Amino acid sequence: MNQPTRLKPLFRPGCLLITPDALTALRANGIPVISVALRHIAGDWGTVSDDDRQQNDLSIAAGLRLISLYRLPDQTRILVTTEWDRSHTAIELLDDVVPDNHPA
């Protein structure tokens, strides 16, 4: 019998914040906010660079900022960040944080 995959949290995310535009994009793609938050908290960093992935892995133990990046089915990119003190985790559109950031 197949058991569902259980995500193990690696850190406490603090208060969860989401911008209206990110919420709209997630809803338009049929993606629950909690699924994005759980991926991030479980250490699935999405499409970040290898350097950022390694930094995140080190940052869990060191208590530094964590960053994840996820691409939605419509190609919108969602940025998830948890602050160094784990006070809050923010979910935003990458294009709202890094204007004019268009993939090549």
DSSP file (Angstrom, degrees, kcal/mol; ACC not computed):
  #  RESIDUE AA STRUCTURE BP1 BP2  ACC     N-H-->O    O-->H-N    N-H-->O    O-->H-N    TCO  KAPPA ALPHA  PHI   PSI    X-CA   Y-CA   Z-CA
    1    1 A M              0   0    0      0, 0.0     2,-0.4     0, 0.0     0, 0.0   0.000 360.0 360.0 360.0 131.7    0.0    0.0    0.0
    2    2 A N        -     0   0    0      1,-0.0     0, 0.0     0, 0.0     0, 0.0  -0.621 360.0-150.8 -79.8 128.0    1.4    3.4   -1.0
    3    3 A Q        -     0   0    0     -2,-0.4     3,-0.1     1,-0.1     2,-0.0  -0.768  25.1-107.1 -94.1 142.7    1.7    5.9    1.9
    4    4 A P        -     0   0    0      0, 0.0     2,-0.3     0, 0.0    -1,-0.1  -0.375  41.3-100.2 -65.6 148.9    1.4    9.6    1.1
    5    5 A T        -     0   0    0      1,-0.0     2,-0.5    -2,-0.0     0, 0.0  -0.529  36.0-149.9 -70.1 131.1    4.7   11.5    1.2
    6    6 A R        -     0   0    0     -2,-0.3     2,-0.5    -3,-0.1    -1,-0.0  -0.907   6.3-139.9-106.2 128.5    5.0   13.4    4.5
    7    7 A L        -     0   0    0     -2,-0.5    32,-0.0     1,-0.0    34,-0.0  -0.736  11.5-146.9 -86.8 130.3    7.0   16.6    4.5
    8    8 A K        -     0   0    0     -2,-0.5     2,-0.1    34,-0.2    -2,-0.0  -0.865  18.0-126.7 -98.6 119.5    9.2   17.1    7.5
    9    9 A P        -     0   0    0      0, 0.0    33,-0.2     0, 0.0     3,-0.1  -0.419  18.8-168.6 -66.7 137.7    9.6   20.7    8.6
   10   10 A L        +     0   0    0     31,-3.0     2,-0.3     1,-0.2    32,-0.1   0.603  69.1   3.3 -99.2 -16.5   13.2   21.8    8.9
   11   11 A F  S    S-     0   0    0     30,-0.5    -1,-0.2    75,-0.0    32,-0.0  -0.976  79.2 -94.5-160.2 164.9   12.5   25.2   10.7
   12   12 A R        -     0   0    0     -2,-0.3    76,-0.1     1,-0.1     0, 0.0  -0.791  29.2-154.7 -88.5 128.3    9.7   27.3   12.1
   13   13 A P        -     0   0    0      0, 0.0    70,-0.2     0, 0.0    -1,-0.1   0.586  20.9-150.2 -83.0  -9.0    8.5   29.8    9.5
   14   14 A G        -     0   0    0     74,-0.2    74,-0.3    68,-0.1     2,-0.2  -0.408  60.9  -1.7  70.9-154.3    7.1   32.4   11.9
   15   15 A C  E    S-a   88   0A   0     72,-2.5    74,-2.8    -2,-0.1     2,-0.6  -0.512  76.0-132.1 -71.2 132.3    4.2   34.5   10.7
   16   16 A L  E     -a   89   0A   0     -2,-0.2     2,-0.4    72,-0.2    74,-0.2  -0.784  27.4-176.9 -91.9 122.6    3.2   33.7    7.1
   17   17 A L  E     -a   90   0A   0     72,-3.1    74,-2.1    -2,-0.6     2,-0.4  -0.922   4.9-178.0-118.5 143.2    2.7   36.7    4.9
   18   18 A I  E     -a   91   0A   0     -2,-0.4    74,-0.2    72,-0.2    72,-0.0  -0.995  23.7-127.0-142.6 136.1    1.6   36.8    1.2
   19   19 A T     >  -     0   0    0     72,-2.2     4,-2.3    -2,-0.4     5,-0.2  -0.454  26.4-117.5 -76.6 153.7    1.2   39.7   -1.2
   20   20 A P  H  > S+     0   0    0      0, 0.0     4,-2.4     0, 0.0     5,-0.2   0.885 115.3  52.3 -57.3 -39.5   -2.2   40.1   -2.9
   21   21 A D  H  > S+     0   0    0      2,-0.2     4,-2.3     1,-0.2     5,-0.1   0.891 109.5  48.6 -66.5 -38.7   -0.5   39.6   -6.3
   22   22 A A  H  > S+     0   0    0     69,-0.2     4,-2.6     2,-0.2    -1,-0.2   0.905 111.4  50.3 -66.5 -40.7    1.1   36.3   -5.2
   23   23 A L  H  X S+     0   0    0     -4,-2.3     4,-2.5     2,-0.2    -2,-0.2   0.915 110.7  49.4 -62.8 -43.0   -2.2   35.1   -3.8
   24   24 A T  H  X S+     0   0    0     -4,-2.4     4,-2.5     2,-0.2    -2,-0.2   0.916 111.8  48.8 -61.6 -44.0   -4.0   35.9   -7.1
   25   25 A A  H  X S+     0   0    0     -4,-2.3     4,-1.3     2,-0.2    -2,-0.2   0.916 111.8  48.4 -64.6 -43.8   -1.3   34.1   -9.1
   26   26 A L  H  <>S+     0   0    0     -4,-2.6     5,-2.7     1,-0.2     3,-0.4   0.937 113.4  47.1 -62.4 -45.9   -1.5   31.0   -6.9
   27   27 A R  H ><5S+     0   0    0     -4,-2.5     3,-1.3     1,-0.2    -2,-0.2   0.904 108.5  54.9 -62.2 -41.2   -5.3   30.9   -7.1
   28   28 A A  H 3<5S+     0   0    0     -4,-2.5    -1,-0.2     1,-0.3    -2,-0.2   0.793 112.8  44.0 -63.0 -27.4   -5.2   31.4  -10.9
   29   29 A N  T 3<5S-     0   0    0     -4,-1.3    -1,-0.3    -3,-0.4    -2,-0.2   0.375 114.0-116.8 -98.0   2.3   -2.9   28.3  -11.1
   30   30 A G  T < 5 +     0   0    0     -3,-1.3    -3,-0.2    -4,-0.4    -2,-0.1   0.798  66.9 142.6  68.6  28.9   -4.9   26.2   -8.7
   31   31 A I      < -     0   0    0     -5,-2.7    -1,-0.2    -6,-0.2    -2,-0.1  -0.905  48.6-132.3-105.5 119.2   -2.0   26.1   -6.2
   32   32 A P    >>  -     0   0    0      0, 0.0     4,-1.2     0, 0.0     3,-0.8  -0.465  13.4-130.4 -68.1 139.8   -2.9   26.2   -2.5
   33   33 A V  H 3> S+     0   0    0      1,-0.2     4,-2.3     2,-0.2     3,-0.4   0.891 107.0  59.7 -54.9 -41.5   -0.8   28.7   -0.5
   34   34 A I  H 3> S+     0   0    0      1,-0.2     4,-2.8     2,-0.2    -1,-0.2   0.825  98.6  57.3 -61.6 -31.7   -0.1   26.0    2.1
   35   35 A S  H <> S+     0   0    0     -3,-0.8     4,-1.9     2,-0.2    -1,-0.2   0.890 108.7  45.8 -67.7 -37.3    1.5   23.7   -0.5
   36   36 A V  H  X S+     0   0    0     -4,-1.2     4,-2.0    -3,-0.4    -2,-0.2   0.931 114.4  48.3 -67.9 -45.8    4.1   26.4   -1.4
   37   37 A A  H  X S+     0   0    0     -4,-2.3     4,-2.6     1,-0.2    -2,-0.2   0.914 111.6  49.9 -61.1 -43.7    4.7   27.1    2.3
   38   38 A L  H  X S+     0   0    0     -4,-2.8     4,-1.8     2,-0.2     6,-0.2   0.891 108.0  52.7 -65.5 -39.6    5.2   23.4    3.1
   39   39 A R  H  <>S+     0   0    0     -4,-1.9     5,-2.8     2,-0.2     4,-0.3   0.941 112.8  45.6 -58.6 -46.2    7.6   22.9    0.3
   40   40 A H  H ><5S+     0   0    0     -4,-2.0     3,-1.5     1,-0.2    -2,-0.2   0.937 112.8  48.6 -62.8 -48.7    9.7   25.8    1.5
   41   41 A I  H 3<5S+     0   0    0     -4,-2.6   -31,-3.0     1,-0.3   -30,-0.5   0.775 109.6  54.1 -65.0 -27.2    9.6   24.7    5.2
   42   42 A A  T 3<5S-     0   0    0     -4,-1.8    -1,-0.3   -33,-0.2   -34,-0.2   0.457 122.2-103.9 -87.6  -1.5   10.5   21.1    4.2
   43   43 A G  T < 5S+     0   0    0     -3,-1.5     2,-1.2    -4,-0.3    -3,-0.2   0.644  75.0 139.0  89.5  14.1   13.7   22.3    2.3
   44   44 A D      < -     0   0    0     -5,-2.8    -1,-0.2    -6,-0.2    -2,-0.1  -0.796  29.3-176.3 -88.4  97.0   12.4   22.0   -1.3
   45   45 A W    >   -     0   0    0     -2,-1.2    24,-2.0     1,-0.2     3,-0.7   0.436  20.3-148.8 -81.5   0.8   14.0   25.2   -2.5
   46   46 A G  B 3   -b   69   0A   0      1,-0.2    -1,-0.2    22,-0.2    24,-0.2  -0.500  62.2 -12.9  73.0-130.0   12.5   25.0   -6.0
   47   47 A T  T 3  S+     0   0    0     22,-3.3    -1,-0.2    -2,-0.3    23,-0.1   0.003  89.1 135.6-103.7  27.1   14.5   26.4   -8.8
   48   48 A V    <   -     0   0    0     -3,-0.7    -3,-0.0    21,-0.2    20,-0.0  -0.277  64.0 -88.6 -67.6 163.5   17.1   28.5   -6.9
   49   49 A S     >  -     0   0    0      1,-0.1     4,-2.5     4,-0.0     5,-0.2  -0.200  35.9-107.3 -66.7 163.9   20.7   28.2   -8.1
   50   50 A D  H  > S+     0   0    0      1,-0.2     4,-2.5     2,-0.2     5,-0.2   0.884 122.2  53.0 -59.7 -38.9   23.0   25.5   -6.7
   51   51 A D  H  > S+     0   0    0      2,-0.2     4,-2.4     1,-0.2    -1,-0.2   0.919 110.5  46.2 -63.1 -43.6   24.8   28.2   -4.7
   52   52 A D  H  > S+     0   0    0      2,-0.2     4,-2.8     1,-0.2    15,-0.2   0.876 110.8  53.8 -66.3 -36.8   21.6   29.4   -3.1
   53   53 A R  H  X S+     0   0    0     -4,-2.5     4,-2.2     2,-0.2    -2,-0.2   0.934 111.3  44.7 -61.9 -46.5   20.5   25.8   -2.5
   54   54 A Q  H  X S+     0   0    0     -4,-2.5     4,-2.1     2,-0.2    -2,-0.2   0.899 112.8  51.8 -64.3 -40.9   23.8   25.1   -0.6
   55   55 A Q  H  X S+     0   0    0     -4,-2.4     4,-2.6     1,-0.2    -2,-0.2   0.913 109.0  50.6 -62.9 -42.5   23.5   28.4    1.3
   56   56 A N  H  X S+     0   0    0     -4,-2.8     4,-1.5     2,-0.2    -2,-0.2   0.925 108.2  52.3 -60.1 -44.6   19.9   27.5    2.3
   57   57 A D  H  X S+     0   0    0     -4,-2.2     4,-0.7     1,-0.2    -1,-0.2   0.903 114.8  41.9 -60.3 -40.7   21.1   24.2    3.6
   58   58 A L  H  X S+     0   0    0     -4,-2.1     4,-2.0     1,-0.2     3,-0.4   0.851 108.7  61.1 -71.1 -35.0   23.8   25.9    5.7
   59   59 A S  H  X>S+     0   0    0     -4,-2.6     4,-1.7     1,-0.2     5,-1.7   0.749  91.6  66.4 -67.7 -24.7   21.4   28.6    6.8
   60   60 A I  H  <5S+     0   0    0     -4,-1.5    -1,-0.2    -3,-0.2    -2,-0.2   0.955 111.9  33.2 -60.8 -48.5   19.0   26.2    8.5
   61   61 A A  H  <5S+     0   0    0     -4,-0.7    -2,-0.2    -3,-0.4    -1,-0.2   0.858 122.1  48.1 -75.0 -35.8   21.7   25.4   11.1
   62   62 A A  H  <5S-     0   0    0     -4,-2.0    -2,-0.2     2,-0.0    -1,-0.2   0.616 107.4-120.6 -83.6 -12.7   23.3   28.9   11.2
   63   63 A G  T  <5 +     0   0    0     -4,-1.7     2,-0.2     1,-0.2    -3,-0.2   0.911  61.7 142.5  73.9  42.9   20.0   30.8   11.5
   64   64 A L      < -     0   0    0     -5,-1.7    -1,-0.2     1,-0.1    18,-0.0  -0.584  58.3 -67.9-108.1 174.5   20.3   32.8    8.3
   65   65 A R        -     0   0    0     -2,-0.2     2,-0.4     1,-0.1    18,-0.2  -0.292  46.8-147.6 -63.4 143.7   17.8   33.9    5.7
   66   66 A L  E     - C   0  82A   0     16,-2.4    16,-2.2    -7,-0.1     2,-0.4  -0.920  11.8-168.2-117.4 141.6   16.2   31.2    3.5
   67   67 A I  E     + C   0  81A   0     -2,-0.4     2,-0.3    14,-0.2    14,-0.2  -0.995   7.3 177.3-134.4 132.2   15.1   31.7   -0.1
   68   68 A S  E     - C   0  80A   0     12,-2.8    12,-2.6    -2,-0.4     2,-0.4  -0.947   9.6-161.6-127.5 153.5   13.0   29.5   -2.4
   69   69 A L  E     -bC  46  79A   0    -24,-2.0   -22,-3.3    -2,-0.3     2,-0.4  -0.988   9.0-175.6-137.6 126.2   11.8   30.1   -5.9
   70   70 A Y  E     - C   0  78A   0      8,-2.6     8,-3.3    -2,-0.4     2,-0.5  -0.965  17.2-143.0-126.1 139.2    8.9   28.2   -7.6
   71   71 A R  E     - C   0  77A   0     -2,-0.4     6,-0.2     6,-0.2     5,-0.1  -0.881  19.3-144.6-100.6 126.9    7.6   28.4  -11.1
   72   72 A L    >   -     0   0    0      4,-3.3     3,-2.6    -2,-0.5   -46,-0.1  -0.391  32.1 -98.3 -82.7 165.1    3.8   28.1  -11.5
   73   73 A P  T 3  S+     0   0    0      0, 0.0    -1,-0.1     0, 0.0    -2,-0.0   0.825 126.9  53.2 -54.2 -32.7    2.2   26.3  -14.5
   74   74 A D  T 3  S-     0   0    0    -49,-0.1     3,-0.1     2,-0.1    -2,-0.0   0.313 123.1-107.5 -86.4  11.7    1.6   29.7  -16.2
   75   75 A Q  S <  S+     0   0    0     -3,-2.6     2,-0.1     1,-0.3    -1,-0.0   0.408  72.0 144.5  78.6   1.2    5.4   30.4  -15.7
   76   76 A T        -     0   0    0    -51,-0.1    -4,-3.3    -5,-0.1     2,-0.5  -0.479  45.6-134.6 -63.6 140.4    4.8   33.0  -13.0
   77   77 A R  E     -C   71   0A   0     -6,-0.2    17,-2.7    -2,-0.1     2,-0.5  -0.892  14.1-157.2-107.6 129.6    7.7   32.8  -10.5
   78   78 A I  E     -CD  70  93A   0     -8,-3.3    -8,-2.6    -2,-0.5     2,-0.5  -0.894   4.2-155.0-106.3 127.3    6.9   32.8   -6.7
   79   79 A L  E     -CD  69  92A   0     13,-3.1    13,-2.8    -2,-0.5     2,-0.5  -0.884   8.3-170.3-103.1 130.6    9.6   33.9   -4.3
   80   80 A V  E     +CD  68  91A   0    -12,-2.6   -12,-2.8    -2,-0.5     2,-0.4  -0.987   7.9 179.1-121.8 125.9    9.4   32.6   -0.7
   81   81 A T  E     -CD  67  90A   0      9,-2.3     9,-2.8    -2,-0.5     2,-0.5  -0.983  15.5-163.0-129.1 139.0   11.8   34.1    2.0
   82   82 A T  E     -CD  66  89A   0    -16,-2.2   -16,-2.4    -2,-0.4     7,-0.2  -0.987  29.3-121.0-117.2 128.4   12.1   33.3    5.7
   83   83 A E    >   -     0   0    0      5,-2.1     3,-2.2    -2,-0.5     5,-0.0  -0.240  24.8-108.0 -68.1 156.6   14.0   35.9    7.7
   84   84 A W  T 3  S+     0   0    0      1,-0.3    -1,-0.1     2,-0.1    -2,-0.0   0.810 120.9  48.7 -54.3 -36.3   17.1   35.0    9.7
   85   85 A D  T 3  S-     0   0    0      3,-0.1    -1,-0.3     1,-0.0    -2,-0.1   0.405 108.9-124.2 -89.1   4.3   15.3   35.3   13.0
   86   86 A R    <   +     0   0    0     -3,-2.2    -2,-0.1     2,-0.2     3,-0.1   0.749  69.9 134.5  60.7  26.6   12.4   33.1   11.7
   87   87 A S  S    S-     0   0    0      1,-0.2   -72,-2.5   -73,-0.2     2,-0.3   0.830  72.2  -3.5 -74.2 -32.9   10.0   35.9   12.6
   88   88 A H  E     -a   15   0A   0    -74,-0.3    -5,-2.1   -76,-0.1     2,-0.4  -0.997  52.9-144.0-158.4 158.0    8.1   35.6    9.3
   89   89 A T  E     -aD  16  82A   0    -74,-2.8   -72,-3.1    -2,-0.3     2,-0.4  -0.995  23.1-157.0-122.8 127.5    8.0   34.0    5.9
   90   90 A A  E     -aD  17  81A   0     -9,-2.8    -9,-2.3    -2,-0.4     2,-0.5  -0.877   7.4-159.2-112.0 138.4    6.9   36.0    2.9
   91   91 A I  E     +aD  18  80A   0    -74,-2.1   -72,-2.2    -2,-0.4     2,-0.3  -0.975  29.8 153.4-116.0 121.0    5.4   34.8   -0.3
   92   92 A E  E     - D   0  79A   0    -13,-2.8   -13,-3.1    -2,-0.5     2,-0.4  -0.898  49.6 -93.9-140.9 164.8    5.7   37.2   -3.2
   93   93 A L  E >>  - D   0  78A   0     -2,-0.3     3,-1.1   -15,-0.2     4,-1.0  -0.717  32.2-135.9 -78.4 134.5    5.9   37.4   -7.0
   94   94 A L  H >> S+     0   0    0    -17,-2.7     4,-3.2    -2,-0.4     3,-0.8   0.895 104.9  58.7 -57.9 -40.4    9.6   37.5   -8.1
   95   95 A D  H 34 S+     0   0    0    -18,-0.4    -1,-0.3     1,-0.3     5,-0.2   0.719 102.2  54.3 -65.4 -20.7    8.8   40.3  -10.6
   96   96 A D  H <4 S+     0   0    0     -3,-1.1    -1,-0.3     1,-0.1    -2,-0.2   0.766 115.9  38.3 -80.4 -25.9    7.5   42.4   -7.7
   97   97 A V  H << S+     0   0    0     -4,-1.0    -2,-0.2    -3,-0.8    -3,-0.1   0.840 128.7  30.9 -90.5 -39.5   10.8   42.0   -5.8
   98   98 A V  S >< S-     0   0    0     -4,-3.2     3,-1.0    -5,-0.2    -1,-0.3  -0.811  88.2-150.0-121.5  86.5   13.1   42.2   -8.8
   99   99 A P  T 3  S+     0   0    0      0, 0.0     3,-0.1     0, 0.0    -3,-0.1  -0.180  77.5  16.7 -59.4 149.7   11.5   44.4  -11.4
  100  100 A D  T 3  S+     0   0    0     -5,-0.2     2,-1.1     1,-0.2    -5,-0.1   0.783  81.9 149.7  58.4  30.6   12.2   43.8  -15.1
  101  101 A N    <   +     0   0    0     -3,-1.0    -1,-0.2    -6,-0.1    -3,-0.1  -0.768  18.0 166.5 -94.8  93.2   13.5   40.3  -14.2
  102  102 A H        -     0   0    0     -2,-1.1     2,-0.0    -3,-0.1     0, 0.0  -0.907  37.4-114.8-112.6 134.5   12.6   38.4  -17.4
  103  103 A P              0   0    0      0, 0.0    -2,-0.0     0, 0.0    -1,-0.0  -0.350 360.0 360.0 -65.1 146.4   13.9   34.9  -18.2
  104  104 A A              0   0    0     -2,-0.0    -2,-0.0     0, 0.0     0, 0.0   0.474 360.0 360.0 -75.9 360.0   16.1   34.8  -21.3
